[in-house]
């Protein structure tokens, strides 16, 4: 059986990027909520923002992830987009505040997220193929 992948578009005043998401229960909940507009928050080299959806932590949830991982922070009902170390990282790792559901990965260079400023409006929508 072919796994369904979904591509999303994430945009903010100074840039945009796409991400490819795996078919997970959290991804399906997020897709139903799109398009959404939220306010960006930054925490070290991570951008996160409220999604307005609440889901349970999945069995594969992880706290340390690769830069560019698209994660869902269940403790804050937020999408978390790490691109480098956070205040609790050890060395150069991307350590999230708590274990998060892993949804997929940013396409291209996740360091584009460095242009997101705290308080920026951020929009997420599905990419129509």
N, C-alpha and C positions, 0 to 999 in steps of 0.2 A: 504494500500500500504506500502510495506517495504521500510524504508529509507536506502539508499545505504551508507555504511561507507567505507572509504578508509584509509588504513594504510600507513604511510610514515616512511622512515628511515632517520634519521638526524645523520651525522657523522662529526667529527672533529679530529685533530691529537691525542688527549688524551682520546677520548671516543665516544660513540654513544648512541642513544636511538630511540625508535619508538613512534609515536603518531597516534591516531585515529581521523580522521576528519569526520565531518558531511557533508552531501550533501548540500552545499550552492553555490550560484553563484561564490563567491570568491574561494571556494575550487575547483570548476570545472575549473576556470581560472588558478589556481596554478598547477593542475594536468597536464594541457596541456603544461605547461612550464617545467615539470620535465623530466629528471633529471636536476638539476641546481647546480652550484658551485658558491659560493659567498665568501665575506670576512666578518668575524664576527666583530661586534661592541658590546661593553658592556656599559650599563647605569645602575649603581647600580646593583641590582640583576635581570637584564634582559639582554638577548642576542637578538640582532636584526641584520638583514642582508638584503641587497637588493635582490629582486627577478626578476627584469626586467619586471614585469607586473604592469599594472595600472588598478585599479578597483574603483568603486564608494563605498562610505560608505553605508553600509546596515542599514536598520531600527533598527535592534537589536544591533548595535554597542555599545560597553561599554568601559569606561575608567578604572574602577576598576574591576579587575577580580581575580579569584582564582590562586594561584601558579600552574604552569603547564599548563595554558591555552595556546592554540596555537591561536595567534591573527594576523590579518593582519593590519598593520599600513598604511592606505590609504594616509596619508600626505607624507609618505616617500617611498611608493611602497615596503615595507619591511615586512618580517615575524618577529613578535615580540614574544619572548618566555620568559615571566617573571617567576621567581622562588622565588622571595622575594621582599622586598621593593625597590623602585626606588628613585632617589633624590627628587621627589615630593610627595612621599607617606606620608600618615598620619598614623603614627604607623606602624604596620606590614603589612598593605595592599599592594597589587600589583597595583600601579596606573600607567597606561600607559601615554605617552606624550599627547595623545589626544584620543578620542573615536576610537576604532579599531573594525573591523569585527571579530567576534569570530568564529573560524573554527573547534575547537575540543580541545582535551586534550592530554598531554603527558602520555604515558603508563609508569607506575612505578614512580620512584622518580625523580621529576623535579630538585632536587638539584644537579644532575649530571651535569647540565648546568654550575655549578660553576667552572668546569674544562675547560670551553671555555675561551680563552684569546683573548683580543682585537687584531685583525689582523689575527687570525687563519683562514685558509681556512675551509669552512663549506659546506657540500654537502647534498642535499636533493633528495631522489628518492622514487619511489613507491615500496612498499613491494609486491612482487608477491606472491599470495596465492597459 
